[in-house]
C-alpha cells in the first residue's frame, strides 16, 4: 500500500465467521488498513463418521482421471487421511489431474505438493464443472467433500458423462461453544460488517439468533457474502442488500468492503 494510503476500512470493526487458522491473511490485511478484525467462528469441522469410503478412494486414487477439490478444508482432509494411511495422495508421475474451485483452494493444494492443472475462473463448483466441460466426458472423477455439500456439482459432472465417486472427507458442524457476548454485539449492531463464508455459516447464525435477526441487522451493519453461493443463500434468507466478494481471497474481500464503505461515506448506493 502507498505510504499515505487511507482505507475506507479505517476504524471499522469486521466480524469474520470462520476460524483464526482459516483467515490469517485476511486478519493481517484488515489490520494493515486500520480495521479491527473480530474472529467469531460459526463453522467447525470434524472427521467423517465412517472413513471407509474415503479410504477406498485414496487407495484407488490412481484409477481416477480427475481429483476435484472444492475447498481448502477438502484439501486438508484428504491429505491428512492419506498421510494416516501412509500413502501419497497423488504421485508425481500420476495421471490424476487436479482441479480446484478457486485460488484459495489451489494454494492449499500446492502447499500439499499437489500439481494443480486447472483453477475455475468463476469460483464455484458448478462453474468449475462447466468450464472443464468436454474434458470430463467418460472421465473418472473423485470428489471428496463435506457431508453438507451442495448436490448441484455432482449432478453437473454427470451431465458431462463423468463417472463420479463422491466421498465424505469431513463433516461441517456448528461450533460446540459460541461466544454469547460476541453474538449479542453482532445482533445489536456493535460491529460495522459481518462476513459469511459459506451457506453453513449463514444457517448456523440463523439457528443461534433466529432467522429474523438477519433482516434486523441488515440496517445496522454490512452483511457480507464471500462468494456467489453464499450470497444466494443470504438472499433466500431475506437479506436484500448484501455486500458480495466474488471469492474467498483476502484481496476480493477487501475490495468489496472498501467499495461498500467508500460508497457509504459519499452517500452513493452501490448496485
ZIZIWO-V265030 format. One record per residue. N is the residue number from 0. D_LAST is the distance of its C-alpha to the last C-alpha in Angstrom with 2 decimals. Layout:
# ZIZIWO-V265030
n=(N,N)
d_last=(D_LAST,D_LAST)
This chain:
# ZIZIWO-V265030
n=(0,1,2,3,4,5,6,7,8,9,10,11,12,13,14,15,16,17,18,19,20,21,22,23,24,25,26,27,28,29,30,31,32,33,34,35,36,37,38,39,40,41,42,43,44,45,46,47,48,49,50,51,52,53,54,55,56,57,58,59,60,61,62,63,64,65,66,67,68,69,70,71,72,73,74,75,76,77,78,79,80,81,82,83,84,85,86,87,88,89,90,91,92,93,94,95,96,97,98,99,100,101,102,103,104,105,106,107,108,109,110,111,112,113,114,115,116,117,118,119,120,121,122,123,124,125,126,127,128,129,130,131,132,133,134,135,136,137,138,139,140,141,142,143,144,145,146,147,148,149,150,151,152,153,154,155,156,157,158,159,160,161,162,163,164,165,166,167,168,169,170,171,172,173,174,175,176,177,178,179,180,181,182,183,184,185,186,187,188,189,190,191,192,193,194,195,196,197,198,199,200,201,202,203,204,205,206,207,208,209,210,211,212,213,214,215,216,217,218,219,220,221,222,223,224,225,226,227,228,229,230,231,232,233,234,235,236,237,238,239,240,241,242,243,244,245,246,247,248,249,250,251,252,253,254,255,256,257,258,259,260,261,262,263,264,265,266,267,268,269,270)
d_last=(26.61,28.09,30.61,28.85,25.31,23.58,20.64,18.09,19.39,22.79,24.23,21.55,23.01,21.35,22.81,23.34,24.49,26.75,30.17,31.04,32.49,29.22,27.13,29.54,27.47,24.34,26.56,28.19,25.10,23.54,26.93,27.20,24.11,25.67,23.88,26.01,25.48,26.85,27.97,28.07,28.88,28.02,29.40,32.84,34.73,38.25,40.65,41.07,43.63,45.51,45.53,47.67,45.03,43.29,46.69,47.81,44.74,45.24,48.92,48.19,45.15,47.06,47.12,43.36,41.58,38.15,37.07,33.39,31.85,28.58,28.50,30.33,32.14,33.48,34.81,36.52,37.98,39.59,40.80,42.38,44.02,45.39,46.88,48.43,49.98,51.16,49.62,47.31,44.06,43.95,46.89,46.43,48.28,46.35,45.00,42.11,38.76,35.93,32.28,29.48,26.01,24.52,25.68,26.35,28.60,30.17,31.03,32.73,34.60,35.82,36.99,39.01,40.57,38.91,38.37,34.86,34.89,31.31,27.88,25.05,22.45,19.87,20.76,21.89,25.31,24.80,23.25,26.22,28.66,27.22,27.29,30.87,31.71,35.28,36.31,36.36,38.82,41.88,40.77,41.54,38.46,38.62,35.58,36.08,33.42,32.88,34.61,31.24,29.49,27.45,29.93,27.68,28.69,32.47,32.04,30.24,32.84,35.58,34.17,34.90,38.42,38.10,40.57,38.58,40.16,37.69,39.07,37.98,37.91,36.75,35.74,32.56,33.48,32.40,34.13,37.53,36.92,33.82,33.68,33.73,33.27,30.22,28.74,29.48,27.75,24.49,24.87,25.86,22.80,25.01,22.56,19.21,17.65,19.01,18.58,19.42,20.75,22.06,22.36,25.72,24.39,22.16,25.26,27.57,25.53,25.56,29.27,30.00,28.32,27.68,24.69,23.86,23.39,20.00,18.77,20.80,19.55,15.83,16.31,18.53,16.86,13.99,14.65,13.96,14.62,16.49,16.25,14.91,18.06,17.63,14.01,15.56,18.36,16.29,14.63,18.25,19.33,17.19,14.43,11.43,8.79,10.24,9.50,10.49,13.15,14.24,17.88,20.43,21.45,21.46,19.78,16.69,16.56,17.21,14.54,11.83,13.59,14.39,10.94,9.98,13.31,13.44,10.41,12.11,15.33,14.47,12.81,9.54,6.51,3.79,0.00)
